[in-house]
């Protein structure tokens, strides 16, 4: 985050004053390195998580679902104010239901996500409640993988440990600035080092 100043001439130029402009976000990040808690708290960058569903907390310096919804999707979202950006997270442990990295989230009926299945990573889009698989990689998810999506206009590129795996184009929700984490009815998933960085 940064801020800058504009120099303003007063009257005939005898004096000057400085006006502070609003900060512009370049990145949003959370290491989850804080005390164990049944609540998620604030990000390292000072942003507030939105618990859309389920209860999220901290355990062993990682994010997890502390109070899962029964037979329903648990979502944790951040409004980064960034649409062209890279969104990444480290997946340290998988539950009985797949871990997901959400991006371009509008509401529970309109979103994208990367889903870590036992045998592959896939990208899915939920549009007006209808799920569509947009791409798949036969890369087998491994605990400790860092997954990342690069969002630039309609282009969506997916990486595992900085190696490109999927490239698609989809203009749906491309101005959405909310991104986050998700799973279904499990306390076993562990997420770490979540980050959203602006693409300049």
For each residue, the residues with C-beta under 8 A, 3 or more apart:
1: 23 24 25 26 27 45
2: 23 24 26
3: 20 21 22 23 24
4: 21
5: 18 19 20 21
6: 18 19 21
7: 16 18
8: 16 17 18 19
9: 13 16
10: 13 14 15 16 17
11: 14 15
12:
13: 9 10
14: 10 11
15: 10 11
16: 7 8 9 10
17: 8 10
18: 5 6 7 8
19: 5 6 8
20: 3 5
21: 3 4 5 6
22: 3
23: 1 2 3
24: 1 2 3
25: 1 28 80 81 82 198
26: 1 2 197 198
27: 1 45 195 196 197 198
28: 25 43 45 47 78 80 82 195 196
29: 43 44 45 193 194 195 196
30: 43 44 45 49 63 193 194 195
31: 44 61 192 193
32: 58 61 62 63 191 192 193 194
33: 44 61
34: 37 41 58 61
35: 58
36: 57 58 59 60
37: 34 40 41 57 58
38: 55 57 66 67
39: 55 56 57 66
40: 37 49 51 56 57 58 63 76
41: 34 37 49 58
42: 46 47 48 49
43: 28 29 30 46 47 48 49 78 194
44: 29 30 31 33
45: 1 27 28 29 30
46: 42 43
47: 28 42 43 78 79 80
48: 42 43
49: 30 40 41 42 43 56 76 77 78 180
50: 76 77 78 79 178 180
51: 40 54 55 56 75 76
52: 75 76 77 108 180
53: 69 72 73 74 75 108
54: 51 65 67 68 69 72 73 74 75 76
55: 38 39 51 65 66 67 68
56: 39 40 49 51 63 64 65 66 74 76 181
57: 36 37 38 39 40 63 64 65 66 67
58: 32 34 35 36 37 40 41 61 62 63 64
59: 36 62 64 66 190
60: 36 190
61: 31 32 33 34 58 192
62: 32 58 59 92 93 190 191 192
63: 30 32 40 56 57 58 76 181 190 191 192 194
64: 56 57 58 59 187 188 189 190 191
65: 54 55 56 57 68 74 183 186 187 189
66: 38 39 55 56 57 59 187
67: 38 54 55 57
68: 54 55 65 74 183 184 185 186 187
69: 53 54 72 73 74 185
70: 185
71: 184 185
72: 53 54 69 184 185
73: 53 54 69 108 182 183 184
74: 53 54 56 65 68 69 182 183 184 185
75: 51 52 53 54 102 105 108 180 181 182
76: 40 49 50 51 52 54 56 63 180 181 182
77: 49 50 52 102 105 178 179 180
78: 28 43 47 49 50 178 179 180 194 196
79: 47 50 177 178
80: 25 28 47 85 177 178 179 196
81: 25 177
82: 25 28 85 177 196 197 198
83: 104 151 174 175 176 177
84: 151 152 153 198 199
85: 80 82 151 179 196 197 198 199
86: 148 149 150 151 195 196 197 199
87: 101 103 148 149 151 179 195 196
88: 101 146 147 148 149 193 194 195
89: 101 146 147 181 191 192 193 194 195
90: 144 145 146 191 192 193
91: 94 99 116 141 143 144 145 146 147 189 190 191
92: 62 143 144 190 191 192
93: 62 143 188 189 190
94: 91 98 99 116 118 141 143 188 189
95: 98 99 183 186 187 188 189
96: 186 188
97: 183 184 185 186 189
98: 94 95 115 116 117 183 184
99: 91 94 95 115 116 181 182 183 189 191
100: 113 114 115 116 181 182 183
101: 87 88 89 113 114 147 149 179 180 181 182
102: 75 77 105 111 112 113 178 179 180 181 182
103: 87 111 112 113 114 149 151 179
104: 83 111 112 151 172 173 174 176 178 179
105: 75 77 102 110 111 112 173 176 178 179 180
106: 109 110 111 173 176 178
107: 110 111
108: 52 53 73 75 111 126
109: 106 126 127 128 129
110: 105 106 107 126 127 128 172 173
111: 102 103 104 105 106 107 108 125 126 173
112: 102 103 104 105 123 124 125 126 134 149 156 170 172 173
113: 100 101 102 103 123 124 126 182
114: 100 101 103 121 122 123 147 149 158
115: 98 99 100 121 122 123 124
116: 91 94 98 99 100 121 141 145 147
117: 98 120 121 122 141
118: 94 140 141
119: 138 140
120: 117 136 137 138 139 140 141
121: 114 115 116 117 136 137 139 141 147 158 160 165 166
122: 114 115 117 133 135 136 137
123: 112 113 114 115 133 134 135 136 149 156 158 166 168
124: 112 113 115 131 132 133 134
125: 111 112 131 132 134 170 172
126: 108 109 110 111 112 113 129 130 131 132
127: 109 110 130 132 172
128: 109 110
129: 109 126
130: 126 127
131: 124 125 126
132: 124 125 126 127
133: 122 123 124 136
134: 112 123 124 125 156 168 170
135: 122 123 158 166 167 168
136: 120 121 122 123 133 166
137: 120 121 122 158 160 165 166
138: 119 120
139: 120 121 160 165
140: 118 119 120
141: 91 94 116 117 118 120 121 145
142: 145
143: 91 92 93 94
144: 90 91 92
145: 90 91 116 141 142 160 161
146: 88 89 90 91 160 161 162 193
147: 88 89 91 101 114 116 121 158 159 160
148: 86 87 88 158 159 160 162
149: 86 87 88 101 103 112 114 123 156 157 158 159
150: 86 155 156 157 158 159 199
151: 83 84 85 86 87 103 104 155 156 174 199
152: 84 155 157 199
153: 84 171 174
154: 169 170 171 174
155: 150 151 152 167 168 169
156: 112 123 134 149 150 151 166 167 168 169 170
157: 149 150 152 164 166 167
158: 114 121 123 135 137 147 148 149 150 164 165 166 167
159: 147 148 149 150 162 163 164 165
160: 121 137 139 145 146 147 148 163 165
161: 145 146
162: 146 148 159
163: 159 160
164: 157 158 159 167
165: 121 137 139 158 159 160
166: 121 123 135 136 137 156 157 158
167: 135 155 156 157 158 164
168: 123 134 135 155 156
169: 154 155 156
170: 112 125 134 154 156 174
171: 153 154 174
172: 104 110 112 125 127
173: 104 105 106 110 111 112 176
174: 83 104 151 153 154 170 171
175: 83
176: 83 104 105 106 173
177: 79 80 81 82 83
178: 50 77 78 79 80 102 104 105 106
179: 77 78 80 85 87 101 102 103 104 105 196
180: 49 50 52 75 76 77 78 101 102 105
181: 56 63 75 76 89 99 100 101 102 191 194
182: 73 74 75 76 99 100 101 102 113
183: 65 68 73 74 95 97 98 99 100 186 189
184: 68 71 72 73 74 97 98
185: 68 69 70 71 72 74 97
186: 65 68 95 96 97 183 189
187: 64 65 66 68 95
188: 64 93 94 95 96
189: 64 65 91 93 94 95 97 99 183 186
190: 59 60 62 63 64 91 92 93
191: 32 62 63 64 89 90 91 92 99 181 194
192: 31 32 61 62 63 89 90 92
193: 29 30 31 32 88 89 90 146
194: 29 30 32 43 63 78 88 89 181 191
195: 27 28 29 30 86 87 88 89
196: 27 28 29 78 80 82 85 86 87 179
197: 26 27 82 85 86
198: 25 26 27 82 84 85
199: 84 85 86 150 151 152
200:
